[in-house]
Amino acid sequence: MFKFNNYMYIWLFIMLFNLSAFAQAESSAIKNLSQKADVIVTGKVTEKESSWNASKTRIYTKTTIQVDEYLKGTSNENTVQITSRGGEVGDVGELYTHMPRFDNDEEVLVFLKRDGSSTEYKVLNGEEGKISVIEDPNTREKVTHSSVRVKDLKSQIRNYVKDQQ
């Protein structure tokens, strides 16, 4: 029979405390992103195209997302296009740390910011502003990589957006 000693109780308390602190920090980050984003959408990546800038000094990638739902902001458009630094053109690749990377057919929830005065969007706060959505093989529910149910996350975001108005 397994018995707990005092050290195990302390370890268990520390682990539960750290989990709680992590959940609060994650919630705080979602609140911050929700308030600062111009647009928040869920959808699927349908296209990626990388190209050089005019002076051939930088590579940029344009990612098109087929929008399933606008959680913040509205549009008659059923797609959004995101521009980000980095990508591959021919044999040349350019990679930036903390920049989100998208895969074709990937389901995502993204926090977007208008890029200056243009109509293009960039992902807010780099890779922090992109959340990949996967299907839990056991429940068939859509979840994040950290096993947060997407419907709960969307509800949380809607509440933050509503509180901001």
C-alpha positions in Angstrom: 0.0 0.0 0.0 1.2 3.5 -0.9 1.4 6.1 1.8 1.9 9.8 1.5 4.6 11.4 3.7 4.9 15.1 4.5 7.2 15.8 1.6 4.7 14.3 -0.9 2.0 16.6 0.5 4.3 19.6 0.1 5.2 18.5 -3.5 1.5 18.0 -4.3 0.6 21.4 -3.0 3.5 23.1 -5.0 2.3 21.3 -8.2 -1.3 22.4 -7.7 -0.2 25.9 -6.9 2.0 26.1 -10.0 -0.9 24.7 -12.2 -3.2 27.4 -10.8 -0.6 30.1 -11.4 -0.1 28.9 -14.9 -3.8 28.9 -15.7 -4.1 32.5 -14.3 -1.1 33.6 -16.4 -2.6 32.0 -19.5 -6.0 33.6 -18.7 -4.3 37.0 -18.3 -2.5 36.6 -21.6 -5.8 35.8 -23.4 -7.4 38.8 -21.8 -4.6 41.1 -22.9 -4.6 39.7 -26.4 -8.4 40.0 -26.6 -8.4 43.7 -25.6 -5.5 44.7 -27.9 -6.5 42.8 -31.0 -8.4 44.6 -33.8 -9.9 41.3 -35.0 -10.1 37.8 -33.5 -11.1 34.9 -35.8 -11.2 31.2 -35.9 -10.7 29.4 -39.2 -8.6 27.2 -41.4 -5.4 28.1 -43.3 -6.1 27.8 -47.0 -3.1 29.3 -48.6 0.5 30.5 -47.9 2.6 32.4 -50.3 6.1 33.7 -49.6 7.9 36.4 -51.6 10.7 38.9 -51.5 10.1 42.5 -50.7 10.8 45.0 -53.5 14.5 45.4 -52.6 15.0 41.6 -52.1 16.3 42.1 -48.6 13.4 40.4 -46.7 11.0 37.5 -47.3 7.4 37.9 -46.2 4.7 35.3 -46.1 1.0 36.0 -46.8 -1.3 33.5 -45.1 -5.0 33.3 -46.0 -7.4 32.0 -43.5 -11.0 30.9 -44.3 -12.9 32.5 -41.5 -15.3 30.3 -39.5 -16.2 32.9 -36.9 -15.4 36.5 -36.0 -15.0 36.7 -32.2 -14.0 40.4 -32.4 -14.5 42.7 -35.3 -16.8 42.1 -38.2 -16.4 41.9 -42.0 -18.3 40.8 -45.0 -15.2 39.0 -46.1 -15.0 35.2 -45.4 -11.2 35.3 -45.5 -8.5 37.3 -43.8 -4.9 37.6 -45.0 -2.1 37.8 -42.6 1.4 39.1 -43.5 4.4 37.9 -41.5 8.1 38.1 -41.8 10.0 35.0 -42.9 9.3 32.1 -45.3 10.9 30.3 -48.1 11.5 31.5 -51.7 13.3 29.0 -53.9 16.3 27.7 -52.0 16.4 30.7 -49.6 14.6 30.5 -46.2 14.3 33.3 -43.6 13.2 32.4 -40.1 12.4 34.7 -37.2 12.1 33.7 -33.6 8.7 34.1 -32.0 6.9 34.6 -35.3 3.9 32.3 -35.8 4.2 29.7 -38.5 1.1 28.3 -40.3 0.5 25.0 -42.0 -1.9 24.4 -44.9 -5.3 23.1 -43.6 -4.4 24.0 -40.0 -7.2 25.2 -37.8 -6.4 28.2 -35.8 -7.7 30.9 -33.5 -5.7 34.2 -34.2 -5.6 37.6 -32.6 -4.9 40.1 -35.4 -3.8 43.7 -35.5 -4.0 46.0 -38.5 -0.5 46.7 -39.9 -0.4 50.5 -39.7 -2.6 52.2 -42.1 -2.9 49.3 -44.5 -5.7 46.8 -44.7 -3.3 43.9 -44.0 -3.1 42.1 -40.7 -0.3 40.8 -38.6 -0.6 38.3 -35.7 -0.6 40.2 -32.4 2.4 39.5 -30.1 4.0 37.0 -32.6 3.5 33.3 -31.8 1.5 34.2 -28.7 -1.3 35.5 -30.8 -1.8 32.2 -32.7 -3.5 29.2 -31.2 -3.6 25.9 -33.1 -6.8 24.0 -32.8 -6.8 20.2 -32.9 -9.4 17.5 -32.3 -9.2 15.5 -29.1 -9.1 11.9 -30.2 -11.1 10.7 -27.2 -13.9 13.3 -27.1 -13.8 14.6 -30.7 -14.0 18.1 -29.2 -11.9 20.9 -30.6 -9.1 21.8 -28.1 -5.9 23.7 -28.0 -2.5 22.0 -27.6 -2.7 22.6 -23.9 -6.1 20.7 -23.9 -8.3 23.8 -23.3 -11.7 23.3 -24.9 -12.0 25.8 -27.8 -15.7 26.5 -27.0 -14.6 27.5 -23.5 -11.8 29.7 -24.8 -14.1 31.4 -27.3 -16.6 32.1 -24.5 -13.8 33.6 -22.4 -12.7 35.8 -25.3 -16.2 37.0 -26.0 -16.6 38.0 -22.3 -13.3 40.0 -22.5 -14.4 41.7 -25.7 -17.8 42.5 -24.2 -16.3 43.9 -21.0 -14.1 46.2 -23.2 -17.1 47.8 -25.0 
